[in-house]
Amino acid sequence: MTLFEPLTQIGFTFSKSTLIFKRKINGFVQTINFQLNRYNQEYVCAEFWTSFGVSSNVYSKWHKEEFCEKPINDSLGGAMDWNIKGWEFPIIDNKRELHFQIIDENERENVMTVLKKNFLNIGIPYLDRLSNWENAANEIVESECSHYKACDFFLIAGLRDKALWALEQGLDCWERKPKGSFPEDRDKIKIRLKKYFGK
């Protein structure tokens, strides 16, 4: 109930079978996924992490129209909780944890309070920021991967200059870190440079 009530009040639904909170908003699907430690055991361990992500079938439709095939996925981005700026884990026995552990009944309320605070103050705002084509594209460029996808998102947002910028950033990244990039990414960048900018 700690998470269920506040999240359902803002439009999320929860699937017990998949342990996923999901909300559709303005053509985007926001998800919060609980990932359990495979070594969880009754009375021994009840550990989990969470991940946050945003997707949209608008991208799949756009990609199919532009390239006659669906994209690899329709994700705008996402992250594990520990990679979201400002995220905190509970302090137990004067030590900052690196996960959420609720096996100790005496600590359970503290753990869930920290988790709820993270969700409402950090996780949901993160999802809301990603639920925007320009913001999602900027995050991709900043992460220095899949620049072609950032281009696509900028084009969907009607930002052609930024779409070109994303592709140029991708080529620069390829030159600086050839082993840190996928060859197919460079090919996709070149396809877009030719298709949209005649280069």
C-alpha positions as CSV (number, residue, x, y, z in Angstrom):
1,M,0.0,0.0,0.0
2,T,3.0,2.3,0.6
3,L,3.5,2.7,-3.2
4,F,0.2,1.4,-4.6
5,E,-2.0,4.2,-3.4
6,P,0.1,7.3,-4.4
7,L,0.9,5.8,-7.8
8,T,-2.6,4.7,-8.7
9,Q,-3.8,8.2,-7.7
10,I,-1.6,9.6,-10.5
11,G,-2.7,7.1,-13.1
12,F,-0.5,4.1,-12.7
13,T,-1.8,0.6,-12.8
14,F,0.0,-2.4,-11.2
15,S,0.4,-5.9,-12.5
16,K,1.1,-8.4,-9.8
17,S,2.2,-11.1,-12.3
18,T,4.9,-8.9,-13.8
19,L,5.6,-6.6,-10.8
20,I,5.3,-3.5,-13.1
21,F,3.6,-0.2,-12.6
22,K,2.5,1.3,-15.9
23,R,1.0,4.6,-16.9
24,K,0.0,6.0,-20.4
25,I,0.3,9.7,-20.8
26,N,0.3,11.8,-23.9
27,G,1.2,8.9,-26.2
28,F,4.0,7.7,-23.9
29,V,4.0,4.6,-21.7
30,Q,5.9,5.0,-18.4
31,T,6.9,1.8,-16.6
32,I,8.4,1.0,-13.2
33,N,9.7,-2.5,-13.0
34,F,10.7,-4.4,-9.8
35,Q,13.6,-6.8,-10.2
36,L,14.0,-9.4,-7.5
37,N,17.2,-10.9,-6.3
38,R,17.3,-14.5,-7.7
39,Y,18.6,-15.6,-4.3
40,N,15.6,-14.3,-2.4
41,Q,14.5,-16.9,0.2
42,E,11.9,-16.8,2.9
43,Y,13.3,-15.5,6.3
44,V,16.7,-15.1,4.6
45,C,16.5,-12.5,1.9
46,A,13.9,-10.3,0.3
47,E,15.9,-8.0,-1.9
48,F,15.0,-5.9,-5.0
49,W,15.9,-3.1,-7.3
50,T,13.7,-1.0,-9.6
51,S,14.1,0.3,-13.2
52,F,12.3,3.1,-14.9
53,G,11.5,3.4,-18.6
54,V,9.5,5.2,-21.2
55,S,8.3,3.9,-24.6
56,S,6.0,5.0,-27.4
57,N,4.4,3.2,-30.3
58,V,4.5,6.6,-32.1
59,Y,8.2,5.9,-32.7
60,S,7.5,2.4,-34.2
61,K,4.9,3.9,-36.6
62,W,7.1,6.8,-37.6
63,H,10.1,4.5,-38.2
64,K,8.0,2.1,-40.3
65,E,6.8,4.9,-42.4
66,E,10.3,6.4,-42.9
67,F,12.3,3.2,-43.2
68,C,9.8,0.5,-44.2
69,E,10.6,-1.5,-41.0
70,K,10.0,-1.3,-37.3
71,P,12.8,-0.1,-35.0
72,I,14.6,-2.5,-32.7
73,N,12.4,-1.2,-29.9
74,D,10.2,1.8,-29.2
75,S,12.0,2.9,-26.0
76,L,12.8,6.5,-25.5
77,G,15.1,5.6,-22.6
78,G,15.3,4.4,-19.1
79,A,17.6,3.5,-16.2
80,M,18.1,1.4,-13.2
81,D,17.3,3.3,-10.0
82,W,20.9,3.7,-8.9
83,N,21.7,5.5,-12.2
84,I,19.1,8.2,-11.7
85,K,20.5,11.4,-10.3
86,G,19.6,12.0,-6.7
87,W,18.4,8.4,-6.0
88,E,19.1,7.2,-2.4
89,F,19.1,3.9,-0.7
90,P,18.2,3.4,2.9
91,I,20.6,3.5,5.8
92,I,20.6,0.4,8.0
93,D,22.9,0.0,10.9
94,N,24.7,3.3,10.0
95,K,25.5,1.9,6.5
96,R,24.1,3.0,3.2
97,E,22.6,0.1,1.4
98,L,23.0,-0.6,-2.4
99,H,19.6,-2.2,-2.8
100,F,16.2,-2.5,-1.1
101,Q,16.0,-5.3,1.5
102,I,12.8,-5.8,3.4
103,I,13.5,-9.1,5.2
104,D,14.0,-7.3,8.6
105,E,10.6,-6.3,9.9
106,N,12.1,-3.6,12.1
107,E,13.6,-1.9,9.1
108,R,10.8,-2.5,6.6
109,E,8.9,0.7,7.2
110,N,12.1,2.8,6.9
111,V,13.1,1.0,3.6
112,M,9.6,1.5,2.1
113,T,9.5,5.2,3.2
114,V,12.8,5.8,1.4
115,L,11.6,4.0,-1.6
116,K,8.3,6.0,-1.7
117,K,10.2,9.3,-1.4
118,N,12.5,8.2,-4.3
119,F,9.6,7.2,-6.5
120,L,7.6,10.4,-5.9
121,N,10.4,13.0,-5.9
122,I,13.0,11.4,-8.3
123,G,11.6,8.5,-10.3
124,I,8.3,10.0,-11.5
125,P,9.9,13.3,-12.4
126,Y,12.6,11.3,-14.3
127,L,9.8,9.5,-16.3
128,D,8.0,12.8,-17.0
129,R,11.2,14.3,-18.4
130,L,11.8,11.4,-20.6
131,S,8.2,11.5,-21.9
132,N,9.2,14.3,-24.3
133,W,10.9,13.7,-27.7
134,E,13.5,16.5,-27.3
135,N,14.4,15.6,-23.7
136,A,14.8,11.9,-24.6
137,A,17.0,12.8,-27.6
138,N,19.2,15.1,-25.5
139,E,19.7,12.3,-23.0
140,I,20.7,9.9,-25.7
141,V,23.3,12.3,-27.1
142,E,24.6,13.0,-23.6
143,S,25.0,9.2,-23.1
144,E,27.1,9.0,-26.3
145,C,25.2,6.1,-27.9
146,S,22.5,5.5,-30.5
147,H,22.8,9.0,-31.9
148,Y,20.7,8.0,-34.9
149,K,17.8,7.4,-32.5
150,A,18.3,10.9,-31.1
151,C,18.1,12.2,-34.6
152,D,14.8,10.4,-35.1
153,F,13.4,11.8,-31.9
154,F,14.4,15.4,-32.8
155,L,12.8,14.9,-36.2
156,I,9.5,13.7,-34.6
157,A,9.7,16.9,-32.5
158,G,10.2,19.0,-35.6
159,L,13.7,20.0,-34.7
160,R,15.7,19.4,-37.9
161,D,18.7,21.5,-36.8
162,K,19.1,19.5,-33.6
163,A,18.6,16.3,-35.6
164,L,21.6,17.1,-37.7
165,W,23.5,18.1,-34.6
166,A,22.8,14.7,-33.1
167,L,24.1,12.9,-36.2
168,E,27.3,15.1,-36.2
169,Q,27.8,14.3,-32.5
170,G,27.5,10.6,-33.4
171,L,30.2,10.8,-36.0
172,D,32.4,12.7,-33.6
173,C,31.8,10.0,-31.0
174,W,32.7,7.3,-33.5
175,E,36.0,9.0,-34.3
176,R,36.9,9.4,-30.7
177,K,35.7,6.0,-29.5
178,P,35.6,3.6,-32.5
179,K,35.7,0.5,-30.2
180,G,33.0,1.9,-28.0
181,S,30.4,2.2,-30.7
182,F,28.5,-0.3,-32.7
183,P,29.3,-0.4,-36.5
184,E,25.6,-0.5,-37.3
185,D,25.1,2.8,-35.5
186,R,27.5,4.5,-37.8
187,D,25.7,3.0,-40.8
188,K,22.4,4.3,-39.5
189,I,23.8,7.8,-39.0
190,K,25.0,7.8,-42.6
191,I,21.6,6.7,-43.9
192,R,20.0,9.6,-42.0
193,L,22.5,12.2,-43.1
194,K,21.8,11.2,-46.7
195,K,18.0,10.8,-46.4
196,Y,17.3,14.0,-44.5
197,F,20.2,16.3,-45.1
198,G,21.7,15.2,-48.5
199,K,25.1,14.6,-47.0
